[in-house]
Amino acid sequence: MRKLFAACVCVLALAAPGMGSAQDQEGWRYEFAAGVATATQRDGRGRVTATLTCRPPEGDIVITDHTFGRNARRAEAAAVGIGQLTVNVPAQTSGRGRNAVVTINLPQRPPILAGVQPNDRLSVTVNGQTNTYLAGSAQKMKEVAYACWGS
C-alpha cells in the first residue's frame, strides 16, 4: 500500500512540471515592500524586461528597461510616452552588450500621468528604438506613482 502511494506521488510530481510559478508568467506584477512601490514586467520566458519603481520621499519614478541591449549604447536621453503624450528626459546606461540596462528618472508628478487612459501603454524610445510595454503598463505606472505620492 505504501509503495502504491509513493508511486502515485511520484507520478503526480512528474506530471506537474508544466505548471510554472507566477513569476515565470508573462505580464505585470505589482509589489509594495520596504517602502518601495515596484511594478515588474516579465516576458514569456519569465525574464524581467522592465521595472517601474518609486521610493518616497524622493518621489521620482525610475523606469529600468532591460531589453535595449546594444542599442542603448551611449544613450543620454529617452522619450517616455503614454498614449499621445511624450516627455523627453535624461537616461543613463549601465552594463555592456546585450546586458545593457537603460535607467530613466521621471521627475515627481510627470505631466504624462495626467492623461492616462485605461487602454494606454507605456513606451520608451532610446537611440531611435522604441519599446512598447505590455497592456496595462500605463495603469501600473499610475499605481506605482499613487503608492509613492499618496494621491
Summary of the structure (lengths in Angstrom):
residues: 151
radius of gyration: 19.3
end to end distance: 61.0
largest distance: 68.9
contacts: 416
relative contact order: 0.18
helix: 28%
strand: 38%
